[in-house]
Amino acid sequence: MDAFVSVNSGLSHDLMMELTIYDENLDGLPAVAFDWLTEGVSRASIDGELGRLQHGLRVSVDGFSRARDSIPMRRGDGLWGSVSVSPLGTFDVLYNPYVEEALPWLKSHLVERPESADVKIGKFARDGEISNSVIRLSASFDEELPNYVKLVYQVDEAVLVNPDTARNEHSRLLATVRWACGRYNVVFGHFSYAHSGGRTELESYLRGPVRVPSRNTPNWRERLRGYSWLTVAPDDIVHHLGGVDALRDSGAFSSISVLPNGSFLLQATEWFHEYRDERVVAVHRALRARLIEGEFRRPSPAPGQPSTHMVLFDKAGPHGGSGE
């Protein structure tokens, strides 16, 4: 594989794959979230990672720091894990969120349709403290969108572009996304930097109400909230774009997968680091007729912000053809 170069002068940022799930039966959505945070996490693991979760290490709901002196730390190659629900609190198992007591707690809290629930699995630092997470999956509910749950896979940009980790991390991400797309009624999906509110790259650079995800989400049959390296487009959108043959003929996608619910998983390039310049232009051109429309705002001048390479800017609006 070619050497990869991270964007934005070597800074790394969180990326998120968000899958929007629609269900007319509201009672089924908490089960989807529970499934994602349990079996989905298992799908995201590689080389038996979950089997390396530490057992027997407990902390109180008041947090790790309160209990650290009374709980022996086991070092080595074990993993830590945590499960949390917001705003309802954090379960009192830090190192293995899949102990017997944790799953009923998580299931009962998801029935309440919390703002978010997440599972993190990570490595220990050399001194025995918890360190960076290697798996981060979450599910979020919005009281304004009772028929939806959004499933999120979060990943550090650096591990996708680093030649030492890229192959495994691409495999982990794509396997999990494809599993979910084959299991749930995914009506939209995007791969973007972790913007506030779960905005797509396109939404994050627009002005006014059109940049609000909760406003755009119910219009999934008519408009795409964005375009990205990985995009899930529903059948209605693809039909208006000329059908799947037109998308294949566009040359914008390295693969197009038909999902059980009729949606399509569109992958622009084999590797994330290849999604630059003309490849972004090609995806935009293929999907532009069904993108949300609005006036662009200027990118933030503050240093350390994510790159804007995944969005095309044009004074006339998001249907312009010029790049940055």
KOLNUDO-743204 format. One record per residue (C-alpha): chain; x, y, z; residue number from 1; residue in one letter. Coordinates in nm, 4 decimals. Layout:
// residues N
<'A', <X, Y, Z>, NUM, 'a'>
...
This chain:
// residues 324
<'A', <0.0000, 0.0000, 0.0000>, 1, 'm'>
<'A', <0.1156, 0.3546, -0.0656>, 2, 'd'>
<'A', <0.2255, 0.5692, 0.2246>, 3, 'a'>
<'A', <-0.0662, 0.7717, 0.3547>, 4, 'f'>
<'A', <-0.0538, 1.1390, 0.4437>, 5, 'v'>
<'A', <-0.2902, 1.2757, 0.7066>, 6, 's'>
<'A', <-0.4719, 1.5968, 0.6292>, 7, 'v'>
<'A', <-0.4476, 1.9290, 0.8099>, 8, 'n'>
<'A', <-0.0729, 1.9401, 0.8743>, 9, 's'>
<'A', <-0.0569, 1.6091, 1.0541>, 10, 'g'>
<'A', <-0.3426, 1.6763, 1.2953>, 11, 'l'>
<'A', <-0.5852, 1.3920, 1.3467>, 12, 's'>
<'A', <-0.9594, 1.4314, 1.3946>, 13, 'h'>
<'A', <-1.2457, 1.2009, 1.4781>, 14, 'd'>
<'A', <-1.4493, 1.0696, 1.1867>, 15, 'l'>
<'A', <-1.7960, 0.9236, 1.2196>, 16, 'm'>
<'A', <-2.0062, 0.6905, 1.0116>, 17, 'm'>
<'A', <-2.3679, 0.7648, 1.0918>, 18, 'e'>
<'A', <-2.6483, 0.5331, 0.9833>, 19, 'l'>
<'A', <-3.0027, 0.6698, 1.0045>, 20, 't'>
<'A', <-3.2559, 0.3968, 1.0868>, 21, 'i'>
<'A', <-3.6261, 0.4491, 1.0228>, 22, 'y'>
<'A', <-3.9022, 0.2361, 1.1712>, 23, 'd'>
<'A', <-4.2754, 0.3036, 1.1829>, 24, 'e'>
<'A', <-4.2862, 0.0848, 1.4921>, 25, 'n'>
<'A', <-4.1369, 0.3063, 1.7633>, 26, 'l'>
<'A', <-4.1060, 0.0147, 2.0041>, 27, 'd'>
<'A', <-3.8511, -0.1560, 1.7807>, 28, 'g'>
<'A', <-3.5905, 0.1205, 1.7841>, 29, 'l'>
<'A', <-3.4502, 0.0604, 2.1363>, 30, 'p'>
<'A', <-3.3889, -0.3009, 2.0349>, 31, 'a'>
<'A', <-3.1963, -0.1793, 1.7309>, 32, 'v'>
<'A', <-2.9807, 0.0403, 1.9547>, 33, 'a'>
<'A', <-2.9194, -0.2463, 2.1980>, 34, 'f'>
<'A', <-2.8262, -0.4787, 1.9139>, 35, 'd'>
<'A', <-2.5838, -0.2204, 1.7732>, 36, 'w'>
<'A', <-2.4129, -0.1683, 2.1102>, 37, 'l'>
<'A', <-2.3720, -0.5395, 2.1744>, 38, 't'>
<'A', <-2.3523, -0.7476, 1.8577>, 39, 'e'>
<'A', <-2.2384, -0.4456, 1.6568>, 40, 'g'>
<'A', <-1.9452, -0.3973, 1.8917>, 41, 'v'>
<'A', <-1.8634, -0.7659, 1.8505>, 42, 's'>
<'A', <-1.8635, -0.7208, 1.4715>, 43, 'r'>
<'A', <-1.6239, -0.4296, 1.5097>, 44, 'a'>
<'A', <-1.3732, -0.6359, 1.7068>, 45, 's'>
<'A', <-1.0836, -0.8115, 1.5394>, 46, 'i'>
<'A', <-0.8400, -1.0794, 1.6586>, 47, 'd'>
<'A', <-1.0567, -1.1709, 1.9561>, 48, 'g'>
<'A', <-1.0367, -0.8250, 2.1133>, 49, 'e'>
<'A', <-1.3471, -0.8582, 2.3277>, 50, 'l'>
<'A', <-1.2028, -1.1725, 2.4833>, 51, 'g'>
<'A', <-0.9252, -0.9557, 2.6264>, 52, 'r'>
<'A', <-1.1596, -0.7351, 2.8292>, 53, 'l'>
<'A', <-1.0577, -0.7342, 3.1943>, 54, 'q'>
<'A', <-1.2910, -0.9037, 3.4410>, 55, 'h'>
<'A', <-1.3572, -0.8362, 3.8044>, 56, 'g'>
<'A', <-1.2583, -0.4706, 3.8034>, 57, 'l'>
<'A', <-1.5412, -0.2526, 3.9253>, 58, 'r'>
<'A', <-1.5893, 0.1175, 3.9838>, 59, 'v'>
<'A', <-1.8763, 0.3117, 4.1317>, 60, 's'>
<'A', <-2.1071, 0.5412, 3.9383>, 61, 'v'>
<'A', <-1.9100, 0.8278, 4.0911>, 62, 'd'>
<'A', <-1.6228, 0.7470, 3.8623>, 63, 'g'>
<'A', <-1.2940, 0.5701, 3.8227>, 64, 'f'>
<'A', <-1.0819, 0.8116, 4.0283>, 65, 's'>
<'A', <-1.2763, 0.7463, 4.3497>, 66, 'r'>
<'A', <-1.2142, 0.3722, 4.3361>, 67, 'a'>
<'A', <-0.8679, 0.3541, 4.1847>, 68, 'r'>
<'A', <-0.6781, 0.3105, 4.5114>, 69, 'd'>
<'A', <-0.8924, 0.0197, 4.6274>, 70, 's'>
<'A', <-0.8977, -0.1788, 4.3030>, 71, 'i'>
<'A', <-0.5876, -0.3639, 4.1842>, 72, 'p'>
<'A', <-0.4877, -0.2734, 3.8284>, 73, 'm'>
<'A', <-0.3901, -0.5566, 3.5976>, 74, 'r'>
<'A', <-0.1443, -0.4475, 3.3337>, 75, 'r'>
<'A', <-0.0465, -0.6228, 3.0152>, 76, 'g'>
<'A', <-0.2372, -0.6589, 2.6914>, 77, 'd'>
<'A', <-0.5857, -0.6606, 2.8381>, 78, 'g'>
<'A', <-0.8531, -0.4132, 2.7285>, 79, 'l'>
<'A', <-1.0855, -0.1839, 2.9191>, 80, 'w'>
<'A', <-1.4429, -0.1102, 2.8243>, 81, 'g'>
<'A', <-1.7191, 0.1248, 2.9304>, 82, 's'>
<'A', <-2.0876, 0.1683, 2.8613>, 83, 'v'>
<'A', <-2.2686, 0.4936, 2.9300>, 84, 's'>
<'A', <-2.6117, 0.6412, 2.8756>, 85, 'v'>
<'A', <-2.6778, 1.0145, 2.8651>, 86, 's'>
<'A', <-2.8416, 1.1820, 3.0463>, 87, 'p'>
<'A', <-2.9244, 0.8825, 3.2659>, 88, 'l'>
<'A', <-2.5781, 0.8042, 3.3989>, 89, 'g'>
<'A', <-2.2936, 0.5576, 3.3615>, 90, 't'>
<'A', <-2.3060, 0.1942, 3.4642>, 91, 'f'>
<'A', <-2.0677, 0.0938, 3.7398>, 92, 'd'>
<'A', <-1.8618, -0.1492, 3.5318>, 93, 'v'>
<'A', <-1.5728, 0.0201, 3.3618>, 94, 'l'>
<'A', <-1.3499, -0.2594, 3.2423>, 95, 'y'>
<'A', <-1.5973, -0.5035, 3.0953>, 96, 'n'>
<'A', <-1.9350, -0.3597, 2.9912>, 97, 'p'>
<'A', <-2.0570, -0.7066, 2.8970>, 98, 'y'>
<'A', <-2.0630, -0.8635, 3.2405>, 99, 'v'>
<'A', <-2.3921, -1.0291, 3.3293>, 100, 'e'>
<'A', <-2.5263, -0.7304, 3.5231>, 101, 'e'>
<'A', <-2.4597, -0.4754, 3.2501>, 102, 'a'>
<'A', <-2.6820, -0.5922, 2.9670>, 103, 'l'>
<'A', <-3.0190, -0.5731, 3.1470>, 104, 'p'>
<'A', <-2.9212, -0.2267, 3.2734>, 105, 'w'>
<'A', <-2.8358, -0.1100, 2.9212>, 106, 'l'>
<'A', <-3.1511, -0.2594, 2.7699>, 107, 'k'>
<'A', <-3.3789, -0.1017, 3.0303>, 108, 's'>
<'A', <-3.2226, 0.2424, 2.9810>, 109, 'h'>
<'A', <-3.2519, 0.2255, 2.6034>, 110, 'l'>
<'A', <-3.6259, 0.1707, 2.6360>, 111, 'v'>
<'A', <-3.6348, 0.5267, 2.7722>, 112, 'e'>
<'A', <-3.4890, 0.6467, 2.4383>, 113, 'r'>
<'A', <-3.2007, 0.8491, 2.5876>, 114, 'p'>
<'A', <-3.0180, 1.1218, 2.3998>, 115, 'e'>
<'A', <-2.7248, 0.8876, 2.3488>, 116, 's'>
<'A', <-2.5718, 0.5619, 2.4605>, 117, 'a'>
<'A', <-2.2215, 0.4490, 2.3793>, 118, 'd'>
<'A', <-1.9750, 0.1683, 2.4248>, 119, 'v'>
<'A', <-1.5996, 0.2198, 2.4178>, 120, 'k'>
<'A', <-1.3311, -0.0474, 2.4143>, 121, 'i'>
<'A', <-0.9676, 0.0559, 2.4576>, 122, 'g'>
<'A', <-0.6167, -0.0311, 2.5616>, 123, 'k'>
<'A', <-0.4381, 0.0175, 2.8892>, 124, 'f'>
<'A', <-0.1431, 0.2534, 2.9017>, 125, 'a'>
<'A', <0.1860, 0.1174, 3.0312>, 126, 'r'>
<'A', <0.1169, 0.2519, 3.3792>, 127, 'd'>
<'A', <-0.2133, 0.0668, 3.3937>, 128, 'g'>
<'A', <-0.4318, 0.3708, 3.3322>, 129, 'e'>
<'A', <-0.6940, 0.3601, 3.0592>, 130, 'i'>
<'A', <-0.5730, 0.4870, 2.7236>, 131, 's'>
<'A', <-0.7136, 0.5458, 2.3761>, 132, 'n'>
<'A', <-1.0228, 0.3555, 2.2673>, 133, 's'>
<'A', <-1.0053, 0.1244, 1.9657>, 134, 'v'>
<'A', <-1.3811, 0.0701, 1.9282>, 135, 'i'>
<'A', <-1.6410, 0.3472, 1.9723>, 136, 'r'>
<'A', <-2.0029, 0.2789, 1.8841>, 137, 'l'>
<'A', <-2.3015, 0.4866, 1.9904>, 138, 's'>
<'A', <-2.6734, 0.5205, 1.9343>, 139, 'a'>
<'A', <-2.8725, 0.8424, 1.9645>, 140, 's'>
<'A', <-3.2390, 0.9338, 1.9855>, 141, 'f'>
<'A', <-3.4068, 1.2685, 1.9206>, 142, 'd'>
<'A', <-3.7452, 1.3496, 2.0713>, 143, 'e'>
<'A', <-3.8257, 1.5474, 1.7564>, 144, 'e'>
<'A', <-3.7687, 1.2336, 1.5472>, 145, 'l'>
<'A', <-3.9570, 0.9520, 1.7238>, 146, 'p'>
<'A', <-3.9343, 0.7148, 1.4256>, 147, 'n'>
<'A', <-3.5557, 0.7262, 1.4015>, 148, 'y'>
<'A', <-3.2441, 0.6081, 1.5767>, 149, 'v'>
<'A', <-2.8980, 0.7011, 1.4545>, 150, 'k'>
<'A', <-2.6151, 0.4531, 1.4868>, 151, 'l'>
<'A', <-2.2619, 0.5912, 1.4921>, 152, 'v'>
<'A', <-1.9243, 0.4293, 1.4367>, 153, 'y'>
<'A', <-1.6469, 0.6678, 1.5404>, 154, 'q'>
<'A', <-1.2821, 0.6338, 1.4366>, 155, 'v'>
<'A', <-0.9648, 0.8378, 1.4610>, 156, 'd'>
<'A', <-0.8594, 0.9699, 1.1213>, 157, 'e'>
<'A', <-0.4976, 0.8781, 1.1930>, 158, 'a'>
<'A', <-0.5642, 0.5039, 1.2098>, 159, 'v'>
<'A', <-0.7331, 0.5131, 0.8670>, 160, 'l'>
<'A', <-0.4398, 0.6838, 0.6970>, 161, 'v'>
<'A', <-0.1501, 0.5265, 0.8850>, 162, 'n'>
<'A', <-0.0060, 0.2407, 0.6740>, 163, 'p'>
<'A', <0.0522, 0.0331, 0.9874>, 164, 'd'>
<'A', <-0.3131, 0.0386, 1.0914>, 165, 't'>
<'A', <-0.5132, 0.1300, 0.7801>, 166, 'a'>
<'A', <-0.5847, -0.2219, 0.6551>, 167, 'r'>
<'A', <-0.7231, -0.3490, 0.9859>, 168, 'n'>
<'A', <-0.9192, -0.0318, 1.0563>, 169, 'e'>
<'A', <-1.0764, -0.0225, 0.7109>, 170, 'h'>
<'A', <-1.1723, -0.3877, 0.7504>, 171, 's'>
<'A', <-1.3187, -0.3215, 1.0969>, 172, 'r'>
<'A', <-1.5189, -0.0201, 0.9805>, 173, 'l'>
<'A', <-1.6501, -0.1627, 0.6549>, 174, 'l'>
<'A', <-1.7425, -0.4987, 0.8062>, 175, 'a'>
<'A', <-1.9452, -0.3287, 1.0803>, 176, 't'>
<'A', <-2.1174, -0.0862, 0.8440>, 177, 'v'>
<'A', <-2.2076, -0.3576, 0.5946>, 178, 'r'>
<'A', <-2.3398, -0.5792, 0.8730>, 179, 'w'>
<'A', <-2.5653, -0.2998, 0.9983>, 180, 'a'>
<'A', <-2.6795, -0.2076, 0.6479>, 181, 'c'>
<'A', <-2.7799, -0.5662, 0.5876>, 182, 'g'>
<'A', <-2.9711, -0.5888, 0.9146>, 183, 'r'>
<'A', <-3.1533, -0.2600, 0.9669>, 184, 'y'>
<'A', <-3.3700, -0.0243, 0.7636>, 185, 'n'>
<'A', <-3.0923, 0.2247, 0.6861>, 186, 'v'>
<'A', <-3.2394, 0.5162, 0.4918>, 187, 'v'>
<'A', <-2.9339, 0.7399, 0.4923>, 188, 'f'>
<'A', <-2.5698, 0.7178, 0.5877>, 189, 'g'>
<'A', <-2.2666, 0.9454, 0.5752>, 190, 'h'>
<'A', <-1.8986, 0.9448, 0.6725>, 191, 'f'>
<'A', <-1.7935, 1.2845, 0.8043>, 192, 's'>
<'A', <-1.5726, 1.4555, 1.0570>, 193, 'y'>
<'A', <-1.7348, 1.4619, 1.4007>, 194, 'a'>
<'A', <-1.9228, 1.7891, 1.3703>, 195, 'h'>
<'A', <-2.1549, 1.9040, 1.6487>, 196, 's'>
<'A', <-2.5044, 1.7670, 1.6353>, 197, 'g'>
<'A', <-2.4042, 1.4861, 1.4005>, 198, 'g'>
<'A', <-2.3971, 1.7171, 1.0994>, 199, 'r'>
<'A', <-2.2798, 1.5901, 0.7647>, 200, 't'>
<'A', <-1.9890, 1.7674, 0.5990>, 201, 'e'>
<'A', <-2.2364, 1.9519, 0.3793>, 202, 'l'>
<'A', <-2.4676, 2.0529, 0.6652>, 203, 'e'>
<'A', <-2.1760, 2.1805, 0.8711>, 204, 's'>
<'A', <-2.0887, 2.4456, 0.6104>, 205, 'y'>
<'A', <-2.4382, 2.5713, 0.5313>, 206, 'l'>
<'A', <-2.6248, 2.8620, 0.6880>, 207, 'r'>
<'A', <-2.9623, 2.8683, 0.8573>, 208, 'g'>
<'A', <-3.2176, 2.5928, 0.9246>, 209, 'p'>
<'A', <-3.0918, 2.3800, 0.6348>, 210, 'v'>
<'A', <-2.7846, 2.2931, 0.8417>, 211, 'r'>
<'A', <-2.9951, 2.1315, 1.1187>, 212, 'v'>
<'A', <-2.9924, 1.7485, 1.0952>, 213, 'p'>
<'A', <-3.3290, 1.7057, 1.2690>, 214, 's'>
<'A', <-3.4876, 1.9266, 1.0027>, 215, 'r'>
<'A', <-3.3360, 1.7338, 0.7126>, 216, 'n'>
<'A', <-3.3638, 1.3785, 0.8439>, 217, 't'>
<'A', <-3.7392, 1.3256, 0.7751>, 218, 'p'>
<'A', <-3.6872, 1.4321, 0.4116>, 219, 'n'>
<'A', <-3.4709, 1.1317, 0.3306>, 220, 'w'>
<'A', <-3.6973, 1.0246, 0.0450>, 221, 'r'>
<'A', <-3.6472, 1.3577, -0.1362>, 222, 'e'>
<'A', <-3.3047, 1.4937, -0.0399>, 223, 'r'>
<'A', <-2.9652, 1.3674, 0.0723>, 224, 'l'>
<'A', <-2.8185, 1.5407, 0.3764>, 225, 'r'>
<'A', <-2.4740, 1.5077, 0.2242>, 226, 'g'>
<'A', <-2.2278, 1.3076, 0.0184>, 227, 'y'>
<'A', <-1.9133, 1.1352, 0.1407>, 228, 's'>
<'A', <-1.6625, 0.8541, 0.1050>, 229, 'w'>
<'A', <-1.9376, 0.6192, 0.2231>, 230, 'l'>
<'A', <-2.2954, 0.7231, 0.1526>, 231, 't'>
<'A', <-2.6206, 0.5321, 0.1979>, 232, 'v'>
<'A', <-2.8875, 0.6566, -0.0428>, 233, 'a'>
<'A', <-3.2474, 0.5282, -0.0408>, 234, 'p'>
<'A', <-3.4079, 0.3804, -0.3495>, 235, 'd'>
<'A', <-3.6283, 0.6866, -0.4063>, 236, 'd'>
<'A', <-3.3209, 0.9089, -0.4324>, 237, 'i'>
<'A', <-3.1352, 0.6694, -0.6592>, 238, 'v'>
<'A', <-3.4415, 0.6460, -0.8843>, 239, 'h'>
<'A', <-3.4487, 1.0249, -0.9240>, 240, 'h'>
<'A', <-3.0771, 1.0202, -1.0052>, 241, 'l'>
<'A', <-3.1361, 0.7894, -1.3005>, 242, 'g'>
<'A', <-3.1134, 0.4538, -1.1280>, 243, 'g'>
<'A', <-2.8249, 0.2415, -1.0103>, 244, 'v'>
<'A', <-2.6941, 0.1980, -1.3667>, 245, 'd'>
<'A', <-2.6530, 0.5755, -1.3951>, 246, 'a'>
<'A', <-2.4549, 0.5805, -1.0707>, 247, 'l'>
<'A', <-2.2327, 0.2982, -1.1905>, 248, 'r'>
<'A', <-2.1806, 0.4701, -1.5260>, 249, 'd'>
<'A', <-2.0806, 0.7913, -1.3478>, 250, 's'>
<'A', <-1.7523, 0.6308, -1.2428>, 251, 'g'>
<'A', <-1.7829, 0.8025, -0.9033>, 252, 'a'>
<'A', <-1.7982, 0.4851, -0.6963>, 253, 'f'>
<'A', <-1.5603, 0.1946, -0.6544>, 254, 's'>
<'A', <-1.8470, -0.0211, -0.5305>, 255, 's'>
<'A', <-2.2261, -0.0018, -0.5089>, 256, 'i'>
<'A', <-2.4066, -0.2488, -0.2859>, 257, 's'>
<'A', <-2.7817, -0.3069, -0.2944>, 258, 'v'>
<'A', <-2.9179, -0.3376, 0.0592>, 259, 'l'>
<'A', <-3.2085, -0.5602, 0.1691>, 260, 'p'>
<'A', <-3.4347, -0.2571, 0.2266>, 261, 'n'>
<'A', <-3.3707, -0.1260, -0.1255>, 262, 'g'>
<'A', <-3.1201, 0.1416, -0.0259>, 263, 's'>
<'A', <-2.7710, 0.1535, -0.1721>, 264, 'f'>
<'A', <-2.4328, 0.1682, -0.0009>, 265, 'l'>
<'A', <-2.2083, 0.3829, -0.2198>, 266, 'l'>
<'A', <-1.8328, 0.3611, -0.1623>, 267, 'q'>
<'A', <-1.6309, 0.6201, -0.3514>, 268, 'a'>
<'A', <-1.2820, 0.4702, -0.3231>, 269, 't'>
<'A', <-1.1305, 0.1548, -0.1822>, 270, 'e'>
<'A', <-0.9298, 0.3490, 0.0774>, 271, 'w'>
<'A', <-1.0339, 0.6581, 0.2689>, 272, 'f'>
<'A', <-0.7078, 0.8406, 0.1948>, 273, 'h'>
<'A', <-0.7935, 0.8239, -0.1768>, 274, 'e'>
<'A', <-1.1096, 1.0280, -0.1281>, 275, 'y'>
<'A', <-0.9604, 1.3609, -0.2337>, 276, 'r'>
<'A', <-0.9858, 1.6167, -0.5104>, 277, 'd'>
<'A', <-1.1382, 1.4713, -0.8284>, 278, 'e'>
<'A', <-1.2889, 1.1749, -0.6450>, 279, 'r'>
<'A', <-1.4872, 1.4137, -0.4240>, 280, 'v'>
<'A', <-1.5894, 1.6120, -0.7314>, 281, 'v'>
<'A', <-1.7109, 1.2935, -0.9001>, 282, 'a'>
<'A', <-1.9299, 1.1900, -0.6056>, 283, 'v'>
<'A', <-2.0711, 1.5416, -0.5771>, 284, 'h'>
<'A', <-2.1489, 1.5458, -0.9489>, 285, 'r'>
<'A', <-2.3259, 1.2083, -0.9298>, 286, 'a'>
<'A', <-2.5465, 1.3052, -0.6327>, 287, 'l'>
<'A', <-2.5808, 1.6839, -0.6632>, 288, 'r'>
<'A', <-2.9321, 1.6856, -0.8089>, 289, 'a'>
<'A', <-3.0691, 1.5424, -0.4818>, 290, 'r'>
<'A', <-2.8541, 1.7206, -0.2228>, 291, 'l'>
<'A', <-2.9993, 1.9636, 0.0282>, 292, 'i'>
<'A', <-2.9637, 2.3227, -0.0862>, 293, 'e'>
<'A', <-2.8482, 2.6310, 0.0999>, 294, 'g'>
<'A', <-2.6044, 2.9171, 0.1264>, 295, 'e'>
<'A', <-2.2508, 2.8281, 0.2275>, 296, 'f'>
<'A', <-2.0789, 2.9895, 0.5237>, 297, 'r'>
<'A', <-1.7053, 3.0407, 0.5471>, 298, 'r'>
<'A', <-1.5004, 2.7667, 0.7170>, 299, 'p'>
<'A', <-1.3824, 2.8538, 1.0662>, 300, 's'>
<'A', <-1.0458, 3.0354, 1.0657>, 301, 'p'>
<'A', <-0.9539, 2.8810, 1.4022>, 302, 'a'>
<'A', <-0.6449, 2.6571, 1.3875>, 303, 'p'>
<'A', <-0.6769, 2.2857, 1.4356>, 304, 'g'>
<'A', <-1.0132, 2.2506, 1.2623>, 305, 'q'>
<'A', <-1.0858, 1.9474, 1.0426>, 306, 'p'>
<'A', <-0.9977, 1.9762, 0.6771>, 307, 's'>
<'A', <-1.2653, 2.0934, 0.4344>, 308, 't'>
<'A', <-1.1454, 1.8606, 0.1596>, 309, 'h'>
<'A', <-1.4677, 1.6554, 0.1595>, 310, 'm'>
<'A', <-1.6918, 1.9486, 0.0602>, 311, 'v'>
<'A', <-1.7051, 2.1555, -0.2581>, 312, 'l'>
<'A', <-1.7650, 2.5258, -0.2087>, 313, 'f'>
<'A', <-1.9351, 2.7525, -0.4587>, 314, 'd'>
<'A', <-2.0836, 3.0990, -0.4142>, 315, 'k'>
<'A', <-2.3973, 2.9920, -0.5974>, 316, 'a'>
<'A', <-2.4663, 2.7145, -0.3468>, 317, 'g'>
<'A', <-2.4065, 2.3415, -0.3008>, 318, 'p'>
<'A', <-2.4855, 2.2595, -0.6640>, 319, 'h'>
<'A', <-2.1856, 2.4503, -0.7938>, 320, 'g'>
<'A', <-1.9132, 2.2524, -0.9633>, 321, 'g'>
<'A', <-1.5979, 2.4277, -0.8498>, 322, 's'>
<'A', <-1.3801, 2.2950, -0.5704>, 323, 'g'>
<'A', <-1.1987, 2.4716, -0.2933>, 324, 'e'>
